[in-house]
Amino acid sequence: MRNIHALLLTSLLACSGDDAQSLTPDAPAAMPDAPVVQPDPCGTLVATAIADDPAWYGTNRATLTSWLDAGGCKSAGYDASKKPVVMFDWDNTISKNDFGDAITFWFIANDKVLQPPGQDWKATSQYMTDAGAAALTAACGTTVAAGQPLPTSTNTACADEMLSMYNDEVTRGGAPAWAGANLRRNEPAYAWTAQLLAGYTHAQIADFTMTATAPQLAAAMGTTQTIGTTPGLNGWLRIYDQQKSLIAAAKSRGFDVWIITASPQDVIGAMAPMAGVATDHVVGIHSLTDANGKLTYRFAGCGEVPDGEASVIPTIQGKRCWINKGVFGDTSATAFQRRPDGKRQYLSVADTDSDVEFLRDATYKLVINRNKADVLCHAYNNEQNSWIVNPMFIGPKAAHAPFACSTAFMTETGASGPSRDEGGNLIADQADKVHP
């Protein structure tokens, strides 16, 4: 019987033409791999529109929107771990009028400037001339002890001398107040604002800033003030709604928004959240502190400049250096050099000649027209079709005569030179085309 069963099995296998495995149950069919769902690089971000406003000139609002869309989180190649950067200047770009002026004027008007060590005003700035130091000593006296507040609210001569050196860069007697700086890396009068804040902590400067600016943000447009016997000093400020909207639109598309400023970092850091930018995203004049956490007269260095030398602030080439260091993390001597293509800011927004280099470094550029020749020579030349110009949002200027680009550039010593394009070619004189 066992032989019969074996014969039947052999016959069945022969008839089937298959191997013995055909008698076993079929294995489950393999399921196709589930598609990999890529995370949305925008996450929870929802793109907002730049608010429609008649102060946007021509097609600028549409152009800015297209630029932001082309580089934002919905664009190909966007990397949320390396967000593209948008850089704004602050004074007269995000704001109307100058916050550095505001804190300087308030310090002088409210007895906050401290007597320098040894009553030696040259200790406050390595670029102060002998004539400047002598004028301040004569006006402010030597009876107040070092580190104590000077009575500038009542000593009008002291207040007037400070204001003359700050505003006009000369003493009241007409002598140069500053000398020796590389003016493409430092503007001593601007730097002096930060140096006059010495002796206070970061937190104190932030508090002073809020106190100083609150009445000016509320003041009527056109308000002026007299400090000492110096009349006609600006007394009002605004933060442009249009720029707040542009900042919000950029952030809603996944851009990393920063501020670069030649005002003290503590001052603009206190104000930046009002425009929608975090305090830690402000790069300004970075004063060093002493062992007690109080600001000194010296600054953090950038590029090949060591800490404490106070010879480079965020102006012209200094703005490039401080963006490369503060935003992109380049702490080497190469920070003064332009970073490679694709590794710089995507959009820069600014208003004046001290902003030219960081504007040129950007893929796209928006310039607020304040009739500043060098920056407008570049903007109107519109190399690579990457520049747009907008009038000031409050109190825009009338048309200017054609800008003489052959003399618009400022050298390291302050001499005039030609504005040149990226190829080194002289930019022709440019008509002022964007104005009310």
Secondary structure, 3 states (H helix, E strand, C coil): CHHHHHHHHHHHHHHHCCCHHHHCCCCCCCCCCCCCCCCCCCCCCCCCCCCCCCCCCCCHHHHHHHHHHHHCCCCCCCCHHHCCEEEEECCCCCEECCHHHHHHHHHHHCCCCECCHHHCHHHHCCCECHHHHHHHHHHHCCCCCCCCECCCCCCHHHHHHHHHHHHHCECCCCCECECCCCCCCCCHHHHHHHHHCCCCEHHHHHHHHHHHHHHHHHCCCCCEEEECCEEEEECCCEECHHHHHHHHHHHHCCCEEEEEEEEEHHHHHHHHHHHCCCHHHEEEECEEECCCCEEEEEECCCCCCCCCCCCCCCCCHHHHHHHHHHCCCCCCHHHHCCCCCCCCCCEEEECCHHHHHHHHHCCEEEEEECCCHHHHHHHHHCHHHCEEEEECCCCCCCCCCCECCCCCEECCCCCEECCECCCCCECCCECCCCCC
